[in-house]
Amino acid sequence: QVQLVESGGGLVQPGGSLRLSCVASGMIFRLYAMNWYRQAPGKERELVAVISSGGSTNYRDSLKGRFTISRDNAKNTVYLQMNSLKPEDTAVYYCNTKLGMADYWGKGTLVTVSS
């Protein structure tokens, strides 16, 4: 059974940084692309960043230059480094992967950007 467990969220001041982690189990991690999504209060879930099995990355246009996705296949972990955080980045951040027709999600980690 695939499990994704996010961590690293919390309260941060505007302009601050956080690094989110997502540990995967029950899958051959190195073979699959990994995604980060987020859902702000009252809004739809949106794709934040993608990293392929080979390490290629792609980002939501509005986040380019502030967010960096990376992976450590030895640790079955995908990261999201978030810099220069803004109040509008406040959301629950979810780790996601797709294995064939199956879509797997973590429970999310809350990021709150506020002074």
Accessible surface in RSA format (square Angstrom, percent):
REM  Atomic radii and reference values for relative SASA: ProtOr
REM  Chains: A
REM  Algorithm: Lee & Richards
REM  Probe-radius: 1.40
REM  Slices: 20
REM RES _ NUM      All-atoms   Total-Side   Main-Chain    Non-polar    All polar
REM                ABS   REL    ABS   REL    ABS   REL    ABS   REL    ABS   REL
RES GLN A   1   179.17 100.2 121.69  88.9  57.48 136.9  52.94 112.7 126.23  95.7
RES VAL A   2    14.78   9.7   6.15   5.6   8.63  20.8   6.15   5.3   8.63  23.4
RES GLN A   3   108.55  60.7 104.13  76.1   4.42  10.5  19.46  41.4  89.09  67.6
RES LEU A   4    10.31   5.7   0.50   0.4   9.81  24.7   0.50   0.4   9.81  26.4
RES VAL A   5    94.35  62.1  90.95  82.3   3.40   8.2  92.57  80.4   1.78   4.8
RES GLU A   6    17.16   9.9   1.47   1.1  15.69  37.4   0.00   0.0  17.16  14.0
RES SER A   7    59.25  50.1  55.21  73.7   4.04   9.3  40.25  85.7  19.00  26.6
RES GLY A   8    35.91  44.3   0.00   N/A  35.91  44.3  23.38  64.2  12.53  28.1
RES GLY A   9    29.16  36.0   0.00   N/A  29.16  36.0   2.06   5.7  27.10  60.7
RES GLY A  10    29.73  36.7   0.00   N/A  29.73  36.7  29.65  81.4   0.08   0.2
RES LEU A  11   133.77  74.5 100.01  71.5  33.76  84.9 100.01  70.2  33.76  90.8
RES VAL A  12    21.33  14.0  16.38  14.8   4.94  11.9  21.33  18.5   0.00   0.0
RES GLN A  13   123.18  68.9 121.01  88.4   2.17   5.2  33.03  70.3  90.15  68.4
RES PRO A  14    61.29  44.7  39.43  35.9  21.85  79.4  39.90  32.9  21.39 132.9
RES GLY A  15    55.15  68.0   0.00   N/A  55.15  68.0  29.54  81.1  25.61  57.4
RES GLY A  16    21.76  26.8   0.00   N/A  21.76  26.8  20.98  57.6   0.78   1.7
RES SER A  17    58.52  49.4  39.06  52.1  19.45  44.8  22.59  48.1  35.92  50.3
RES LEU A  18    35.48  19.8  30.81  22.0   4.66  11.7  35.48  24.9   0.00   0.0
RES ARG A  19   133.12  55.9 115.96  59.1  17.16  40.9  27.37  37.4 105.76  64.1
RES LEU A  20     0.00   0.0   0.00   0.0   0.00   0.0   0.00   0.0   0.00   0.0
RES SER A  21    22.40  18.9  22.35  29.8   0.04   0.1   9.55  20.3  12.85  18.0
RES CYS A  22     0.00   0.0   0.00   0.0   0.00   0.0   0.00   0.0   0.00   0.0
RES VAL A  23    73.99  48.7  72.23  65.4   1.76   4.2  72.23  62.8   1.76   4.8
RES ALA A  24     2.00   1.8   0.00   0.0   2.00   4.6   0.00   0.0   2.00   5.3
RES SER A  25    50.62  42.8  48.81  65.1   1.82   4.2  40.63  86.5   9.99  14.0
RES GLY A  26    55.05  67.9   0.00   N/A  55.05  67.9  26.08  71.6  28.96  64.9
RES MET A  27    23.98  12.4   0.00   0.0  23.98  57.1   9.74   8.3  14.24  18.9
RES ILE A  28   101.65  57.8  96.06  71.6   5.60  13.5 100.10  72.1   1.55   4.2
RES PHE A  29     4.21   2.1   0.76   0.5   3.45   9.0   0.76   0.5   3.45   9.9
RES ARG A  30   141.96  59.6 134.84  68.7   7.12  17.0  41.28  56.4 100.68  61.0
RES LEU A  31    90.30  50.3  70.08  50.1  20.22  50.8  71.34  50.1  18.96  51.0
RES TYR A  32    65.62  30.6  64.08  36.5   1.53   4.0  29.11  21.9  36.51  45.0
RES ALA A  33    43.68  40.2  35.08  54.1   8.60  19.6  35.08  49.4   8.60  22.8
RES MET A  34     0.00   0.0   0.00   0.0   0.00   0.0   0.00   0.0   0.00   0.0
RES ASN A  35    13.48   9.3  13.48  13.0   0.00   0.0   0.61   1.5  12.87  12.4
RES TRP A  36     0.00   0.0   0.00   0.0   0.00   0.0   0.00   0.0   0.00   0.0
RES TYR A  37    39.11  18.3  39.11  22.3   0.00   0.0  17.34  13.0  21.78  26.8
RES ARG A  38    21.73   9.1  21.73  11.1   0.00   0.0   1.23   1.7  20.50  12.4
RES GLN A  39    63.24  35.4  58.73  42.9   4.51  10.7  10.74  22.9  52.50  39.8
RES ALA A  40    21.53  19.8  17.88  27.6   3.65   8.3  18.13  25.5   3.40   9.0
RES PRO A  41   110.97  80.9  83.14  75.8  27.83 101.2  96.02  79.3  14.95  92.9
RES GLY A  42    91.78 113.2   0.00   N/A  91.78 113.2  45.27 124.2  46.51 104.2
RES LYS A  43   142.33  69.4 129.45  79.4  12.87  30.6  81.64  73.5  60.69  64.6
RES GLU A  44   152.41  87.5 140.22 106.1  12.19  29.0  57.23 110.7  95.18  77.7
RES ARG A  45    89.51  37.6  64.85  33.1  24.66  58.7  22.27  30.4  67.24  40.8
RES GLU A  46    48.86  28.1  44.31  33.5   4.55  10.8  17.95  34.7  30.91  25.2
RES LEU A  47    66.34  36.9  62.76  44.9   3.58   9.0  62.76  44.1   3.58   9.6
RES VAL A  48     0.00   0.0   0.00   0.0   0.00   0.0   0.00   0.0   0.00   0.0
RES ALA A  49     0.56   0.5   0.00   0.0   0.56   1.3   0.56   0.8   0.00   0.0
RES VAL A  50    37.65  24.8  37.53  34.0   0.12   0.3  37.53  32.6   0.12   0.3
RES ILE A  51     6.03   3.4   6.03   4.5   0.00   0.0   6.03   4.3   0.00   0.0
RES SER A  52    36.45  30.8  36.30  48.4   0.15   0.4  33.51  71.4   2.94   4.1
RES SER A  53    51.66  43.7  38.86  51.9  12.80  29.5   6.05  12.9  45.61  63.9
RES GLY A  54    75.26  92.8   0.00   N/A  75.26  92.8  39.22 107.6  36.04  80.7
RES GLY A  55    35.20  43.4   0.00   N/A  35.20  43.4  18.08  49.6  17.13  38.4
RES SER A  56    80.83  68.3  68.33  91.2  12.50  28.8  40.05  85.3  40.78  57.1
RES THR A  57    64.12  45.6  33.45  33.9  30.66  73.1  12.21  16.4  51.91  78.5
RES ASN A  58    95.27  65.7  92.65  89.5   2.62   6.3  18.89  45.5  76.38  73.8
RES TYR A  59    43.33  20.2  31.19  17.7  12.14  31.6  29.18  21.9  14.15  17.4
RES ARG A  60    95.63  40.2  83.33  42.5  12.30  29.3  20.08  27.4  75.55  45.8
RES ASP A  61   113.13  79.2  96.39  95.9  16.74  39.6  36.64  86.2  76.49  76.3
RES SER A  62    84.78  71.6  52.36  69.9  32.42  74.7  58.47 124.5  26.31  36.9
RES LEU A  63     2.07   1.2   2.07   1.5   0.00   0.0   2.07   1.5   0.00   0.0
RES LYS A  64   116.90  57.0  94.97  58.3  21.93  52.2  52.79  47.5  64.11  68.3
RES GLY A  65    85.13 105.0   0.00   N/A  85.13 105.0  43.36 119.0  41.77  93.5
RES ARG A  66    34.27  14.4  32.05  16.3   2.23   5.3  26.32  36.0   7.96   4.8
RES PHE A  67     4.99   2.5   0.00   0.0   4.99  13.0   0.00   0.0   4.99  14.3
RES THR A  68    69.85  49.7  69.17  70.1   0.69   1.6  43.05  57.8  26.80  40.5
RES ILE A  69     4.39   2.5   0.00   0.0   4.39  10.6   0.00   0.0   4.39  11.9
RES SER A  70    47.62  40.2  46.49  62.0   1.14   2.6  33.37  71.1  14.26  20.0
RES ARG A  71    37.71  15.8  10.60   5.4  27.11  64.5  10.95  15.0  26.76  16.2
RES ASP A  72    43.40  30.4  38.85  38.7   4.55  10.8  14.01  33.0  29.39  29.3
RES ASN A  73    62.82  43.3  47.27  45.7  15.56  37.5  17.96  43.2  44.87  43.4
RES ALA A  74   102.70  94.4  56.17  86.7  46.53 105.9  68.45  96.4  34.25  90.7
RES LYS A  75   134.71  65.7 118.17  72.5  16.54  39.4  73.98  66.6  60.73  64.7
RES ASN A  76    50.15  34.6  50.15  48.5   0.00   0.0   6.59  15.9  43.56  42.1
RES THR A  77     7.53   5.4   7.53   7.6   0.00   0.0   2.92   3.9   4.61   7.0
RES VAL A  78     0.00   0.0   0.00   0.0   0.00   0.0   0.00   0.0   0.00   0.0
RES TYR A  79    27.47  12.8  27.47  15.6   0.00   0.0  15.12  11.4  12.35  15.2
RES LEU A  80     0.00   0.0   0.00   0.0   0.00   0.0   0.00   0.0   0.00   0.0
RES GLN A  81    56.53  31.6  56.39  41.2   0.14   0.3  27.63  58.8  28.90  21.9
RES MET A  82     0.00   0.0   0.00   0.0   0.00   0.0   0.00   0.0   0.00   0.0
RES ASN A  83    57.06  39.4  57.06  55.1   0.00   0.0  15.36  37.0  41.70  40.3
RES SER A  84    60.15  50.8  55.43  74.0   4.71  10.9  19.85  42.3  40.30  56.5
RES LEU A  85     2.14   1.2   0.00   0.0   2.14   5.4   0.00   0.0   2.14   5.8
RES LYS A  86    88.09  43.0  87.62  53.8   0.46   1.1  39.48  35.5  48.60  51.8
RES PRO A  87    75.18  54.8  68.12  62.1   7.06  25.7  68.51  56.6   6.68  41.5
RES GLU A  88   116.74  67.0  93.93  71.1  22.81  54.3  60.11 116.3  56.63  46.2
RES ASP A  89     0.49   0.3   0.46   0.5   0.02   0.1   0.02   0.1   0.46   0.5
RES THR A  90    31.24  22.2  29.25  29.7   1.99   4.7  26.87  36.1   4.37   6.6
RES ALA A  91     1.15   1.1   0.36   0.6   0.79   1.8   1.15   1.6   0.00   0.0
RES VAL A  92    42.47  27.9  42.33  38.3   0.13   0.3  42.33  36.8   0.13   0.4
RES TYR A  93     0.00   0.0   0.00   0.0   0.00   0.0   0.00   0.0   0.00   0.0
RES TYR A  94    31.84  14.9  31.84  18.1   0.00   0.0   7.56   5.7  24.29  29.9
RES CYS A  95     0.00   0.0   0.00   0.0   0.00   0.0   0.00   0.0   0.00   0.0
RES ASN A  96     0.00   0.0   0.00   0.0   0.00   0.0   0.00   0.0   0.00   0.0
RES THR A  97     0.00   0.0   0.00   0.0   0.00   0.0   0.00   0.0   0.00   0.0
RES LYS A  98    97.98  47.8  83.52  51.2  14.46  34.4  80.41  72.4  17.56  18.7
RES LEU A  99    37.30  20.8  28.89  20.7   8.41  21.1  30.16  21.2   7.14  19.2
RES GLY A 100    74.49  91.9   0.00   N/A  74.49  91.9  43.64 119.8  30.85  69.1
RES MET A 101   197.56 102.3 162.37 107.5  35.20  83.8 132.37 112.5  65.19  86.4
RES ALA A 102    39.27  36.1  30.34  46.8   8.93  20.3  38.23  53.8   1.04   2.7
RES ASP A 103    72.71  50.9  48.31  48.1  24.39  57.7  23.72  55.8  48.99  48.9
RES TYR A 104    57.28  26.7  55.44  31.5   1.85   4.8  25.59  19.2  31.70  39.1
RES TRP A 105    92.41  37.1  62.98  30.5  29.42  69.1  50.83  27.1  41.58  67.5
RES GLY A 106     7.51   9.3   0.00   N/A   7.51   9.3   1.32   3.6   6.19  13.9
RES LYS A 107   198.36  96.8 174.06 106.8  24.31  57.9 123.07 110.8  75.29  80.2
RES GLY A 108    21.52  26.5   0.00   N/A  21.52  26.5   0.41   1.1  21.12  47.3
RES THR A 109    17.39  12.4  12.31  12.5   5.08  12.1   7.10   9.5  10.30  15.6
RES LEU A 110   103.92  57.9  93.10  66.6  10.82  27.2  93.10  65.4  10.82  29.1
RES VAL A 111     0.00   0.0   0.00   0.0   0.00   0.0   0.00   0.0   0.00   0.0
RES THR A 112    41.09  29.2  41.07  41.6   0.02   0.0  31.33  42.1   9.76  14.7
RES VAL A 113     4.44   2.9   0.00   0.0   4.44  10.7   0.00   0.0   4.44  12.0
RES SER A 114    54.33  45.9  47.62  63.5   6.72  15.5  19.57  41.7  34.76  48.7
RES SER A 115   126.06 106.5  65.83  87.9  60.23 138.7  47.31 100.7  78.75 110.3
END  Absolute sums over single chains surface
CHAIN  1 A     6217.0       4668.7       1548.3       3288.7       2928.3
END  Absolute sums over all chains
TOTAL          6217.0       4668.7       1548.3       3288.7       2928.3
